[in-house]
Amino acid sequence: MTTPASVTAEQIQAAQDGDADAMWQIVSAYEPILKSVIRSVAPAANQEDAEDLLQEARVVLIQHIREYRTEASSAQLHSFAFRAVRRAVAEEWLRSTTSLSVDPSAALTVKRVLWEEEGDVDRAFTTVSADADPRRRMSREAFVSVCEALASPIRLDTPQENVRGAVPEDGNMTMADRIPDTLSSFTDSTERRDLARYLLNEIPQRRAYALKAYYGINMQALTDAEVSTDMQVTAKAVRDLRSKGLESAREVAVRDSLRVAA
């Protein structure tokens, strides 16, 4: 059985060149790590939920395999993809378990800041409202909306199972350690390419991958047949994901009052 340590640069290169067998050998090798992330981020997930989260995690891993520089070692592939996988799982789990009228990234940011401020709402609002970047800054109305939308609170101090590569210094892992700091994910540039990258990072990753593959964003453009092989879905499902991805991206742009410069 292939393990992460046994994945070679040649396998990665073959997967990047379109070898579906090589791609799934790598994905299978990393599947125990993906499942471990899911158990730690979404311990209450039932079998169906866990399978949905696994599909989301696989897509993020596939995307990072395609973007990975093969001169690096296979151990670095884990580091390269881990944070993005964790974020995608955390956002998808929050999206599926709460009736959010706000973006999951904003909800996770508020949760993290509340945890850091030990539940002090006033201090948490001061933190999120004082960001230097106006596109990341949160108004009181938006902050309150996030708090109200989180109908099923997730305790950020809940002890979590350790996952290799993400163990804090004291060895005690909590949900807060599992959720990425989304405040640092937005670049300062307002150019079209950076805006597209931001929007794609804010929507479900299965939809984002369908769009990236179609338009060749940060990867070689792929046909629907190639994407369907990667994702193990039908070509029609790929087209549906792409359509929903465009709709989601537009919603994020409207939500954040973003406009592409002419």
C-alpha positions in Angstrom: 0.0 0.0 0.0 1.3 3.4 -1.0 2.0 5.8 2.0 2.7 9.5 2.0 6.4 8.8 2.6 6.6 6.5 -0.4 5.1 9.0 -2.9 7.8 9.9 -5.3 8.4 13.0 -7.4 7.9 10.8 -10.5 4.4 9.8 -9.3 3.6 13.5 -8.7 4.9 14.5 -12.1 2.9 11.7 -13.8 -0.2 12.9 -12.0 0.4 16.4 -13.2 0.8 15.1 -16.7 -2.6 13.5 -16.7 -2.0 10.0 -15.3 -5.2 9.3 -13.5 -3.8 6.1 -11.8 -0.9 8.0 -10.4 -3.2 10.8 -9.1 -5.4 8.3 -7.3 -2.4 6.4 -5.9 -1.3 9.7 -4.3 -4.8 10.6 -3.1 -5.2 7.1 -1.6 -1.8 7.4 0.1 -2.9 10.7 1.8 -6.4 9.5 2.6 -5.7 8.6 6.2 -4.4 12.1 6.8 -7.5 13.6 5.2 -9.7 11.4 7.4 -7.7 12.5 10.5 -8.3 16.1 9.6 -12.0 15.5 9.3 -12.2 13.7 12.6 -10.4 16.5 14.3 -12.3 19.4 12.7 -15.8 17.7 12.6 -15.9 15.0 15.3 -19.7 15.1 15.3 -19.9 14.3 11.5 -21.9 11.2 10.7 -20.9 8.8 7.9 -22.6 10.7 5.2 -21.2 14.1 6.4 -17.7 12.6 6.7 -17.9 11.3 3.1 -18.9 14.8 1.8 -16.1 16.4 3.7 -13.7 13.7 2.4 -14.7 14.6 -1.2 -14.0 18.3 -0.4 -10.6 17.4 1.1 -9.7 15.2 -1.9 -10.4 18.0 -4.3 -8.2 20.4 -2.4 -5.4 17.8 -2.3 -5.8 17.1 -6.1 -5.6 20.8 -6.8 -2.4 21.1 -4.7 -0.9 18.1 -6.3 -1.3 19.8 -9.7 0.2 23.0 -8.4 3.1 21.3 -6.5 6.7 21.7 -7.7 8.0 18.2 -8.1 11.6 19.1 -7.2 10.4 19.2 -3.6 10.1 16.1 -1.5 6.8 14.2 -0.9 6.9 15.1 2.8 6.7 18.7 1.7 3.5 18.0 -0.3 1.8 17.3 3.0 2.9 20.7 4.4 2.0 22.4 1.1 -1.6 21.1 1.1 -2.4 20.6 4.8 -3.5 24.2 5.7 -5.7 24.5 2.6 -7.3 21.1 3.3 -8.0 22.0 6.9 -9.5 25.3 5.9 -11.8 23.7 3.3 -13.0 21.0 5.7 -13.6 23.6 8.5 -15.6 25.9 6.1 -17.6 23.1 4.6 -18.5 21.6 8.0 -19.6 25.0 9.3 -21.6 25.7 6.1 -23.4 22.3 6.4 -24.1 22.4 10.1 -25.4 26.0 10.5 -28.0 28.2 8.8 -25.4 30.8 7.8 -26.5 34.0 6.1 -22.8 35.0 6.1 -19.7 33.6 4.5 -18.1 30.7 6.5 -14.7 32.4 6.4 -16.1 35.4 8.2 -17.8 33.1 10.7 -14.6 31.2 11.4 -12.7 34.5 11.8 -15.2 35.7 14.4 -15.0 32.4 16.2 -11.3 32.5 16.3 -11.2 36.1 17.6 -13.8 35.4 20.2 -11.7 32.5 21.4 -8.6 34.6 21.5 -10.4 37.3 23.4 -11.7 34.7 25.9 -15.3 35.4 24.9 -15.2 39.2 25.3 -17.5 40.3 22.5 -16.5 44.0 22.7 -12.8 43.2 22.4 -13.5 40.8 19.6 -15.4 43.4 17.7 -12.6 45.9 18.3 -10.1 43.4 16.7 -12.1 42.6 13.6 -13.2 46.3 13.1 -9.7 47.7 13.2 -8.0 45.7 10.4 -5.8 47.8 8.3 -7.3 46.4 5.1 -10.8 47.8 4.5 -11.8 44.6 2.6 -11.1 42.5 5.7 -12.5 45.1 8.2 -15.9 44.1 9.7 -18.6 46.5 10.6 -20.6 46.1 13.8 -23.7 45.1 11.7 -21.7 42.4 9.9 -20.1 41.2 13.2 -23.5 41.0 14.9 -24.9 39.1 11.8 -22.2 36.5 12.1 -22.8 36.0 15.8 -26.6 35.6 15.2 -26.0 33.3 12.3 -24.0 30.8 14.4 -26.9 28.9 15.7 -24.9 25.9 16.7 -21.8 27.1 18.4 -18.5 25.2 18.1 -16.4 25.3 21.2 -12.9 26.4 20.1 -11.4 25.2 23.4 -12.6 21.6 22.8 -9.6 19.2 22.9 -8.8 17.7 19.5 -6.9 14.8 18.3 -3.4 15.7 17.2 -2.5 15.5 13.5 1.0 15.1 12.3 2.5 18.4 11.3 0.2 20.6 13.4 1.1 20.0 17.0 1.4 23.1 19.2 4.4 23.5 21.5 2.5 22.3 24.6 1.1 19.3 22.8 -2.5 20.2 23.5 -4.6 20.7 20.4 -7.9 22.5 20.4 -10.5 23.4 17.7 -8.9 26.9 17.5 -5.6 25.2 16.4 -7.5 23.4 13.6 -9.2 26.5 12.2 -6.9 28.7 10.0 -6.5 32.4 10.6 -8.4 33.7 7.6 -7.4 37.3 8.4 -4.1 36.7 6.7 -5.5 35.1 3.5 -6.3 38.3 1.6 -3.6 39.9 -0.4 -3.3 43.7 -0.8 -3.4 43.8 -4.6 -6.6 44.7 -6.3 -5.5 43.3 -9.7 -7.9 41.1 -11.6 -5.8 37.9 -11.0 -5.7 38.5 -7.2 -9.4 39.2 -7.1 -10.1 35.9 -9.0 -7.8 34.1 -6.6 -9.6 35.6 -3.6 -13.1 34.7 -4.9 -12.0 31.2 -5.6 -10.6 30.8 -2.1 -14.0 31.9 -0.7 -16.2 29.4 -2.4 -16.6 25.6 -1.9 -13.4 24.0 -3.2 -15.1 21.5 -5.4 -16.7 24.4 -7.3 -13.4 26.4 -7.3 -11.5 23.4 -8.7 -14.0 23.0 -11.6 -13.5 26.7 -12.4 -9.7 26.7 -12.1 -9.5 23.6 -14.3 -11.8 25.1 -17.0 -10.0 28.5 -17.1 -6.5 27.3 -16.4 -6.1 29.4 -13.2 -2.8 28.5 -11.5 -2.8 25.2 -13.4 -3.0 23.7 -16.9 -6.5 23.9 -18.3 -8.3 20.6 -18.3 -11.2 19.2 -20.2 -14.5 18.3 -18.4 -13.6 14.6 -19.0 -10.2 15.0 -17.3 -11.8 16.9 -14.4 -14.5 14.2 -14.0 -11.8 11.6 -13.8 -9.9 13.6 -11.2 -13.1 14.1 -9.1 -14.7 10.7 -9.8 -17.9 12.4 -11.0 -19.8 12.7 -14.3 -19.0 15.4 -16.8 -22.5 16.9 -16.2 -21.6 17.1 -12.5 -18.5 19.0 -13.4 -20.5 21.5 -15.5 -23.0 21.9 -12.6 -20.1 22.6 -10.2 -18.7 25.2 -12.6 -22.0 26.9 -12.9 -22.6 26.9 -9.2 -19.0 28.2 -8.7 -19.6 31.2 -10.9 -22.8 31.9 -8.9 -21.0 31.6 -5.6 -18.2 33.9 -6.7 -20.6 36.6 -7.8 -22.3 36.3 -4.4 -19.0 36.8 -2.6 -18.1 39.8 -4.8 -21.5 41.4 -4.0 -21.1 40.6 -0.3 -17.7 42.1 -0.1 -18.5 45.0 -2.4 -15.6 44.0 -4.7 -15.3 45.3 -8.2 -12.9 44.3 -11.0 -10.9 47.3 -12.2 -11.3 48.1 -15.9 
